[in-house]
Amino acid sequence: IGTPAMNLFPLESIKPGSAAGLTAGIRPEHIRIAADGVLATVTSAEYHGADTIVTAQVNGSSLLVRAPGQVDLAAGSQVRLGWEPAAVHIFASDGRRS
């Protein structure tokens, strides 16, 4: 539910050493481009009028970021992504929320 859909990625892709088999989920509107955070490479940025949908790669996982307003980022740009810990949902390998 929601557009764009929730980002789902292996937890170890952003937190080395974390429990294997867990999947993290975070909604694009809960991720922000920040001064510090997880290093990411922009693959695209599409302006949609009220916001920009930025697609970025983090350790082989693709994340969508809903940034407010028009954000001018070229493919290949390096950015840092941040979010509040409470915005992350953890799912077990069977799909149940942990």
C-alpha positions as CSV (number, residue, x, y, z in Angstrom):
1,I,0.0,0.0,0.0
2,G,1.2,3.5,-0.8
3,T,3.0,5.0,-3.8
4,P,5.9,4.6,-4.0
5,A,5.8,1.3,-2.1
6,M,7.8,0.6,1.1
7,N,11.5,-0.1,0.6
8,L,12.4,-3.6,1.6
9,F,16.0,-4.7,1.9
10,P,18.2,-7.2,3.7
11,L,19.1,-5.7,7.1
12,E,22.7,-6.5,6.8
13,S,23.0,-4.3,3.6
14,I,22.9,-1.2,5.9
15,K,23.9,-2.7,9.2
16,P,26.9,-5.1,8.8
17,G,26.9,-7.8,11.4
18,S,23.2,-7.7,12.1
19,A,21.1,-10.9,12.3
20,A,21.0,-12.7,9.0
21,G,17.7,-13.4,7.3
22,L,16.0,-10.3,8.6
23,T,14.4,-7.8,6.2
24,A,14.1,-4.1,7.0
25,G,11.3,-2.0,5.6
26,I,11.0,1.8,5.5
27,R,8.6,4.1,3.6
28,P,10.1,6.5,1.1
29,E,8.7,9.5,2.9
30,H,10.5,8.6,6.1
31,I,14.0,8.7,4.5
32,R,15.7,12.1,4.2
33,I,18.8,13.3,2.4
34,A,21.0,14.2,5.4
35,A,24.4,15.6,6.3
36,D,25.3,12.3,7.9
37,G,23.9,8.8,7.5
38,V,24.2,5.9,5.1
39,L,26.2,6.6,2.0
40,A,24.2,6.2,-1.2
41,T,24.6,6.7,-4.9
42,V,21.8,8.4,-6.8
43,T,20.6,6.5,-9.9
44,S,17.7,8.8,-10.7
45,A,15.7,11.8,-9.5
46,E,12.2,12.4,-10.9
47,Y,10.3,15.6,-10.0
48,H,6.6,15.0,-9.4
49,G,5.4,18.6,-8.7
50,A,5.1,18.4,-4.9
51,D,8.1,16.2,-4.4
52,T,11.0,14.4,-6.0
53,I,11.4,10.6,-6.0
54,V,15.1,9.8,-5.7
55,T,16.3,6.3,-6.4
56,A,19.6,5.5,-4.7
57,Q,21.8,2.4,-4.3
58,V,23.0,1.4,-0.9
59,N,25.3,-1.7,-0.8
60,G,23.5,-3.3,-3.7
61,S,20.0,-2.4,-2.5
62,S,17.8,0.2,-4.3
63,L,16.0,2.7,-2.0
64,L,13.3,5.2,-3.0
65,V,13.3,8.5,-1.2
66,R,10.4,11.0,-1.3
67,A,12.1,14.3,-0.9
68,P,9.9,17.5,-0.6
69,G,10.0,20.0,-3.4
70,Q,12.3,19.9,-6.4
71,V,15.7,18.2,-5.7
72,D,18.3,18.5,-8.4
73,L,20.5,15.4,-8.2
74,A,22.3,13.9,-11.1
75,A,22.8,10.1,-11.6
76,G,26.1,9.1,-9.9
77,S,25.8,11.8,-7.2
78,Q,26.8,10.7,-3.7
79,V,24.4,11.5,-0.9
80,R,23.8,10.5,2.7
81,L,20.4,9.1,3.7
82,G,19.0,9.2,7.2
83,W,15.8,8.2,9.1
84,E,14.5,7.8,12.6
85,P,15.0,4.4,14.1
86,A,11.3,4.1,14.8
87,A,10.5,4.4,11.1
88,V,12.2,1.1,10.3
89,H,10.0,-2.1,10.4
90,I,11.8,-5.4,10.8
91,F,10.4,-8.6,9.2
92,A,11.5,-12.2,9.8
93,S,12.2,-14.6,6.9
94,D,8.6,-15.9,7.0
95,G,7.3,-12.3,6.4
96,R,6.0,-11.7,9.9
97,R,6.9,-8.5,11.6
98,S,9.5,-8.9,14.3
